[in-house]
Amino acid sequence: YCHSNAMFEAPTNNQYGAKFYGTAAVSHHLGGNDWMGEACGKCWKVTGSANIQKYMTVGETVMIIKGTNYCPPTNPLCS
């Protein structure tokens, strides 16, 4: 069991090239459908880069995110 929105540093040289592993609540757009929906337990590989000047030299960051909870459309962060 993982708590939603937890983030951990990934092991060095992992198979995904990830810097972080984490969990997140999933919106209905990604398969969230109340408790134990289709996206529960599914993982996504997310790649991004900073748009804040002091972090732009970091380059791309890869995270592996596992859906562990549901974020309903009534929550403005998920709609």
Secondary structure, DSSP 8 states (H G I E B T S, - for coil): ---TT-EEE--TT-TT--SEEEEEEE-GGGT--STT-TTTT-EEEEEE---SGGGGGG--EEEEEEEEEE--TTSTTT-
